[in-house]
Amino acid sequence: MTTQTEALLLLDLQNEMVDPQGKIGAGGLAAVVEQRNVLANAARALDAARRKGVPVVFVRLGFRADYADALSVAPRIERLKANKAAILGTWGTEFPEAVAPREDELIVTKQCVNPFYNTGLLNWLLARGVGKVVIGGVVTNLVVESTARAADDAGLAVTVLEDVCAAPNPEWHRFSVENILPMFATISDSKAFAG
């Protein structure tokens, strides 16, 4: 069964990551997000999705204050804990004004890289007949790659909006877009999506 119904997934475009005051953004990611105009490009895609009636899902990283819900034992999680980053109910897990969700739009909170793991995201998409996801976010070689792989595994067609993605190291972004993501997705941009 195939369907052309699509959804836009904006991945981890939350204050902690994309704002210079964010505990992760301050490490250089926010500067790259600004240089690449990621938020303006994401806003263009978001406006187009809303205009076309395409469902939008906002994915964010968020933990309990004690991190009891953090299953990963990877070094990056230890850094998050040390910095008290991405704690639910704080400014860091909210979204910048340019890409703020409406009350009727879904926010999915994850505790790992893959937004389909331990969340209801896949069921939500399938229940709406979604057969294609259009994705963008930060970090390109983490959540964007992971989402593309998992969506492909689930039988969803994937389009990556390259200009809505960024990584703190531009080489990671380039390598992912040129070598990894094309195996799982069509590479496009926000202008093409906006039509």
Rosetta silent file (secondary structure, phi, psi, omega in degrees, C-alpha in Angstrom):
SEQUENCE: MTTQTEALLLLDLQNEMVDPQGKIGAGGLAAVVEQRNVLANAARALDAARRKGVPVVFVRLGFRADYADALSVAPRIERLKANKAAILGTWGTEFPEAVAPREDELIVTKQCVNPFYNTGLLNWLLARGVGKVVIGGVVTNLVVESTARAADDAGLAVTVLEDVCAAPNPEWHRFSVENILPMFATISDSKAFAG
SCORE:     score description
SCORE:     0.000 S_00000001
   1 L     0.000  127.428  176.449    0.000    0.000    0.000 S_00000001
   2 L  -122.991  151.033  177.569    1.390    3.386   -0.948 S_00000001
   3 L  -144.038  151.916  179.505    0.065    6.813   -0.246 S_00000001
   4 L   -98.070    1.162  179.802    1.230   10.289   -1.126 S_00000001
   5 L   -63.530  130.158 -176.262    0.000   11.849    2.094 S_00000001
   6 E  -121.709  163.459  174.733    2.962   13.627    3.670 S_00000001
   7 E  -136.961  148.816  175.466    3.930   15.208    6.957 S_00000001
   8 E   -98.758  125.215  177.122    6.605   17.740    7.848 S_00000001
   9 E  -112.789  116.671  175.221    8.848   16.769   10.774 S_00000001
  10 E  -100.165  120.561 -166.309   10.964   19.550   12.308 S_00000001
  11 E  -107.429  115.127  172.197   13.670   17.892   14.377 S_00000001
  12 L    58.649   27.681  175.952   15.236   19.340   17.533 S_00000001
  13 L   -84.527   58.925 -176.732   14.847   22.978   16.443 S_00000001
  14 L  -109.005  161.158 -174.811   14.515   23.890   20.119 S_00000001
  15 H   -52.224  -41.483 -177.031   16.102   26.715   22.082 S_00000001
  16 H   -56.866  -31.455 -175.597   18.732   24.486   23.694 S_00000001
  17 H   -95.538  -41.139 -166.597   20.127   23.654   20.258 S_00000001
  18 H  -104.557   -7.363  179.616   19.533   26.667   18.016 S_00000001
  19 L  -100.381  140.571  178.837   19.849   29.669   20.335 S_00000001
  20 L   -59.292  -22.555  177.439   23.294   31.069   21.274 S_00000001
  21 L   -86.735   -7.198  178.655   22.135   30.981   24.929 S_00000001
  22 L   -69.029  147.298 -176.763   21.243   27.296   24.629 S_00000001
  23 L   -66.992  -23.958  174.842   23.503   24.890   26.470 S_00000001
  24 L   -97.120  -42.186  179.327   24.157   22.999   23.240 S_00000001
  25 H   -58.148  -34.900 -178.413   23.786   25.925   20.841 S_00000001
  26 H   -63.251  -21.170 -179.414   26.434   27.902   22.725 S_00000001
  27 H   -79.678    6.293  176.861   29.024   25.303   21.713 S_00000001
  28 L   122.610  -20.776 -178.644   28.912   26.451   18.089 S_00000001
  29 H   -63.880  -42.664 -178.669   25.724   24.848   16.735 S_00000001
  30 H   -61.297  -36.975  178.971   23.675   28.045   17.063 S_00000001
  31 H   -64.255  -41.325  178.952   26.271   29.987   15.054 S_00000001
  32 H   -68.805  -39.513  176.812   26.083   27.461   12.207 S_00000001
  33 H   -57.659  -43.079  179.452   22.264   27.503   12.388 S_00000001
  34 H   -67.700  -45.687 -179.560   22.385   31.283   11.960 S_00000001
  35 H   -58.791  -38.022 -176.774   24.960   31.175    9.142 S_00000001
  36 L   -89.028    1.089 -178.843   22.859   28.639    7.228 S_00000001
  37 L    55.863   36.385 -175.163   19.563   30.515    7.880 S_00000001
  38 H   -59.533  -44.755 -176.866   18.110   27.260    9.228 S_00000001
  39 H   -68.250  -39.351  176.987   15.311   28.891   11.229 S_00000001
  40 H   -65.072  -40.522  178.483   14.202   31.136    8.356 S_00000001
  41 H   -67.403  -39.985  177.157   14.262   28.144    6.003 S_00000001
  42 H   -63.977  -39.981  178.654   12.359   26.032    8.542 S_00000001
  43 H   -63.851  -37.944  176.788    9.794   28.823    8.907 S_00000001
  44 H   -61.822  -46.274  179.196    9.353   28.862    5.104 S_00000001
  45 H   -64.676  -40.934 -179.914    8.728   25.094    5.113 S_00000001
  46 H   -62.913  -46.407  178.670    6.418   25.393    8.125 S_00000001
  47 H   -60.629  -41.782 -179.796    4.355   28.154    6.497 S_00000001
  48 H   -65.045  -43.531  179.017    4.083   26.115    3.289 S_00000001
  49 H   -60.398  -46.276  179.681    2.984   22.987    5.166 S_00000001
  50 H   -62.428  -41.541  179.958    0.318   24.924    7.041 S_00000001
  51 H   -63.932  -38.022 -177.768   -0.877   26.565    3.828 S_00000001
  52 H   -86.756   -4.385 -178.231   -1.092   23.181    2.055 S_00000001
  53 L    75.823   22.263  177.509   -2.744   21.432    4.992 S_00000001
  54 L   -82.431  127.330  178.893    0.261   19.144    5.524 S_00000001
  55 L   -61.590  144.342 -179.951    0.444   17.905    9.133 S_00000001
  56 E  -119.788  136.832  175.676    3.456   19.199   11.075 S_00000001
  57 E  -123.873  130.011  176.955    5.231   17.418   13.912 S_00000001
  58 E  -101.946  120.023  179.804    7.728   19.159   16.183 S_00000001
  59 E  -105.797  136.081  177.870   10.283   16.773   17.660 S_00000001
  60 E  -138.684  158.033  173.045   12.375   17.781   20.653 S_00000001
  61 E   -93.668  128.834 -179.360   14.874   16.251   23.032 S_00000001
  62 L  -157.571  138.529 -176.673   13.683   16.436   26.627 S_00000001
  63 E  -128.056  159.082  167.013   14.414   14.709   29.914 S_00000001
  64 L   -63.018  157.780 -178.559   13.181   14.622   33.476 S_00000001
  65 L   -61.498  -28.270  179.351   15.285   16.800   35.778 S_00000001
  66 L   -94.494    2.405  179.775   16.919   13.677   37.267 S_00000001
  67 L    57.827   23.328  179.021   17.506   12.109   33.811 S_00000001
  68 L   -64.153  -20.105 -179.960   15.903    8.869   35.016 S_00000001
  69 L   -93.476    4.934  177.850   14.365    8.569   31.531 S_00000001
  70 L   -87.944  108.389 -178.426   17.763    8.746   29.758 S_00000001
  71 L   -84.818  -33.153 -176.535   18.545    5.215   28.612 S_00000001
  72 L   -65.498  142.054  175.888   21.680    5.941   26.577 S_00000001
  73 L  -111.080   17.459 -179.915   25.021    5.623   28.325 S_00000001
  74 L   -68.306  153.145 -179.991   26.905    7.406   25.525 S_00000001
  75 H   -55.499  -34.425 -179.205   29.367   10.183   26.420 S_00000001
  76 H   -62.078  -32.512  178.914   27.106   12.845   24.836 S_00000001
  77 H   -70.694  -37.511  176.210   24.405   12.043   27.414 S_00000001
  78 H   -61.843  -37.446  177.145   26.891   12.492   30.243 S_00000001
  79 H   -66.037  -40.853  176.881   27.675   15.948   28.821 S_00000001
  80 H   -59.208  -47.691 -179.113   23.952   16.791   28.732 S_00000001
  81 H   -60.923  -45.061 -178.358   23.591   15.731   32.363 S_00000001
  82 H   -60.620  -33.485 -179.297   26.687   17.682   33.442 S_00000001
  83 H   -94.095    0.163 -176.448   25.249   20.823   31.811 S_00000001
  84 L    52.053   46.295 -176.129   21.669   20.157   32.993 S_00000001
  85 L   -93.514  153.679  172.874   20.609   20.500   29.355 S_00000001
  86 L    57.992   43.048  177.383   17.291   19.670   27.671 S_00000001
  87 E   -90.327  127.036 -179.683   15.246   19.387   30.867 S_00000001
  88 L   -57.130  142.724 -179.492   11.507   19.361   30.238 S_00000001
  89 L    87.680    0.106  178.197    9.645   22.409   31.462 S_00000001
  90 L  -108.666  165.950  178.784   12.614   24.705   30.850 S_00000001
  91 H   -54.326  -35.268 -176.520   13.249   27.293   28.135 S_00000001
  92 H   -61.839  -26.508 -179.330   15.697   24.904   26.461 S_00000001
  93 H   -97.871    4.830  174.479   12.976   22.459   25.441 S_00000001
  94 L   -91.992  173.829 -173.829   10.719   25.161   24.002 S_00000001
  95 L  -111.513  146.385  176.138   10.850   26.391   20.417 S_00000001
  96 L   -62.678  153.315 -177.657   11.959   29.751   18.993 S_00000001
  97 H   -51.954  -39.277 -175.876    9.178   32.080   17.873 S_00000001
  98 H   -61.785  -26.631 -178.486   10.023   31.582   14.180 S_00000001
  99 H  -131.429   36.475 -178.740    9.136   27.885   14.362 S_00000001
 100 L   -75.268  136.402  177.637    6.781   27.745   17.331 S_00000001
 101 L   -69.485  150.400  169.598    4.073   25.074   17.191 S_00000001
 102 L   -81.240  164.428 -178.802    0.418   25.980   17.145 S_00000001
 103 L   -60.398  -30.544 -177.316   -1.795   24.530   19.847 S_00000001
 104 L   -90.907    6.293 -179.314   -3.246   21.967   17.446 S_00000001
 105 L  -102.052  145.365 -173.863    0.154   20.703   16.221 S_00000001
 106 E   -77.844  134.951  170.085    1.877   17.652   17.661 S_00000001
 107 E  -113.923  124.710  177.391    5.010   17.895   19.793 S_00000001
 108 E  -108.678  125.902  178.577    6.911   14.630   20.222 S_00000001
 109 E  -105.773  129.110 -179.059    9.430   14.457   23.056 S_00000001
 110 E  -121.871  160.500  177.620   12.210   11.909   22.783 S_00000001
 111 L  -117.881   16.172 -179.535   15.048   10.858   25.055 S_00000001
 112 L  -147.885 -172.505 -178.136   17.325    9.528   22.327 S_00000001
 113 L   -74.022  -46.949 -174.623   18.415   10.340   18.787 S_00000001
 114 L   -76.322  116.786 -176.776   15.721    8.357   16.950 S_00000001
 115 L   -73.593   -8.658  178.472   12.318   10.095   17.244 S_00000001
 116 L   -89.558  -16.406 -175.619   10.475    6.833   16.550 S_00000001
 117 L   -81.151  122.439  177.889   11.995    4.987   19.518 S_00000001
 118 L    61.900   26.124  173.663    9.744    4.890   22.610 S_00000001
 119 L  -129.475  169.716  176.953    7.383    7.525   21.184 S_00000001
 120 L   -93.000   14.201 -172.626    4.047    7.277   19.436 S_00000001
 121 H   -58.092  -49.618 -177.217    5.306    9.116   16.347 S_00000001
 122 H   -62.056  -44.982  178.388    5.140    6.217   13.888 S_00000001
 123 H   -60.358  -41.118  179.195    1.658    5.191   15.023 S_00000001
 124 H   -60.252  -45.135 -179.850    0.490    8.810   14.760 S_00000001
 125 H   -65.491  -48.103 -177.159    1.780    9.066   11.185 S_00000001
 126 H   -64.669  -35.978  179.453    0.386    5.720   10.072 S_00000001
 127 H   -64.549  -22.396  179.401   -3.019    6.433   11.636 S_00000001
 128 L   -99.019    6.623  178.622   -3.224    9.505    9.387 S_00000001
 129 L    73.735   20.283 -179.618   -2.232    7.628    6.253 S_00000001
 130 L   -71.572  127.182  177.387    1.131    9.363    5.992 S_00000001
 131 L  -116.335   -5.951 -178.019    3.383    7.644    3.470 S_00000001
 132 E  -142.827  133.377  174.221    6.024   10.352    3.118 S_00000001
 133 E  -114.837  137.837  175.336    7.896   12.452    5.653 S_00000001
 134 E  -109.581  122.240 -170.041    9.672   15.683    4.841 S_00000001
 135 E  -127.740  154.615  172.990   12.350   16.333    7.449 S_00000001
 136 E  -167.008  153.014  178.802   14.863   18.903    8.581 S_00000001
 137 E   161.322 -165.334 -179.411   16.610   19.834   11.786 S_00000001
 138 E  -128.746  136.034    9.675   19.733   19.635   13.873 S_00000001
 139 L  -102.359  142.373 -174.613   22.052   17.823   13.967 S_00000001
 140 H   -52.295  -51.178 -174.532   22.262   16.553   10.373 S_00000001
 141 H   -83.526    4.203  175.704   24.415   13.500   11.117 S_00000001
 142 H  -115.042  -90.995 -173.165   22.438   12.605   14.250 S_00000001
 143 H   -65.260  -36.285 -178.912   18.658   13.158   14.383 S_00000001
 144 H   -67.276  -48.559  176.908   18.204   13.836   10.655 S_00000001
 145 H   -60.322  -46.897 -177.741   20.122   10.700    9.639 S_00000001
 146 H   -60.842  -42.240  179.273   18.474    8.615   12.352 S_00000001
 147 H   -65.663  -43.068  179.256   14.996    9.790   11.333 S_00000001
 148 H   -61.740  -45.511 -179.604   15.655    9.115    7.649 S_00000001
 149 H   -62.826  -48.902 -176.445   16.911    5.598    8.394 S_00000001
 150 H   -66.959  -39.349  178.451   14.055    4.727   10.767 S_00000001
 151 H   -64.824  -42.193  177.334   11.392    6.186    8.484 S_00000001
 152 H   -61.855  -44.131  177.275   12.803    4.237    5.546 S_00000001
 153 H   -58.142  -32.608 -178.234   12.803    1.050    7.654 S_00000001
 154 L   -85.079    0.392  177.946    9.114    1.696    8.402 S_00000001
 155 L    88.280   13.036  178.362    8.288    1.980    4.695 S_00000001
 156 L   -91.404  140.289  170.386    7.912    5.742    4.581 S_00000001
 157 E   -74.688  145.620 -175.033    9.311    7.784    1.705 S_00000001
 158 E  -128.049  134.717  169.113   11.687   10.463    2.999 S_00000001
 159 E  -123.133  130.464  177.217   12.655   13.893    1.723 S_00000001
 160 E  -103.471  125.561  174.283   15.371   15.860    3.527 S_00000001
 161 E   -86.783   97.278 -171.637   15.242   19.652    3.318 S_00000001
 162 H   -57.594  -36.388 -177.428   18.993   20.253    3.243 S_00000001
 163 H   -81.015    2.213  174.128   18.738   23.966    4.027 S_00000001
 164 H  -106.431   11.506 -178.496   16.744   23.188    7.197 S_00000001
 165 L  -119.132  154.046  175.389   19.654   21.080    8.504 S_00000001
 166 E  -160.534  156.927  173.228   22.929   21.902   10.209 S_00000001
 167 L  -135.428  152.525 -178.698   25.734   20.318   12.185 S_00000001
 168 L   -62.575  -26.212  175.534   28.276   22.056   14.445 S_00000001
 169 L  -109.603  113.008 -177.329   30.982   20.828   12.090 S_00000001
 170 H   -56.138  -29.359  179.027   30.114   21.752    8.465 S_00000001
 171 H   -66.412  -37.222  176.301   32.088   18.739    7.218 S_00000001
 172 H   -61.057  -44.070  179.585   29.767   16.376    9.142 S_00000001
 173 H   -61.299  -50.573 -178.116   26.797   18.040    7.451 S_00000001
 174 H   -58.989  -46.902 -178.160   28.371   17.858    3.992 S_00000001
 175 H   -61.981  -43.043 -179.802   29.392   14.222    4.370 S_00000001
 176 H   -62.498  -47.869 -177.334   25.948   13.221    5.596 S_00000001
 177 H   -66.814  -35.916 -176.134   24.103   15.066    2.809 S_00000001
 178 H   -87.394  -28.948 -170.130   26.412   13.810    0.066 S_00000001
 179 H  -118.707  -32.062 -174.320   27.107   10.257    1.214 S_00000001
 180 H  -102.076  -56.739 -174.261   24.635    8.928    3.796 S_00000001
 181 H   -58.553  -36.152  179.204   21.250   10.598    3.414 S_00000001
 182 H   -61.821  -17.507  176.418   20.879    9.901   -0.352 S_00000001
 183 H   -73.379  -20.986 -174.159   20.744    6.171    0.469 S_00000001
 184 L  -119.693  -13.756 -167.963   17.530    6.749    2.461 S_00000001
 185 L  -151.185  161.961  167.630   16.001    9.955    1.139 S_00000001
 186 E   -87.642  135.336  179.164   15.516   12.450   -1.646 S_00000001
 187 E   -96.450  127.703 -179.109   17.514   15.615   -0.972 S_00000001
 188 E  -142.082 -158.553  177.166   15.631   18.854   -1.551 S_00000001
 189 L  -150.133  173.695 -174.537   15.249   22.270    0.095 S_00000001
 190 H   -67.195  -31.131  179.603   12.653   24.541    1.664 S_00000001
 191 H   -66.236  -43.755  178.809   12.143   26.589   -1.517 S_00000001
 192 H   -64.713  -40.515  179.601   11.200   23.498   -3.512 S_00000001
 193 H   -64.790  -39.611 -178.625    8.913   22.299   -0.697 S_00000001
 194 H   -70.256  -22.913  177.062    7.231   25.698   -0.491 S_00000001
 195 L    68.062    0.000    0.000    6.647   25.534   -4.245 S_00000001
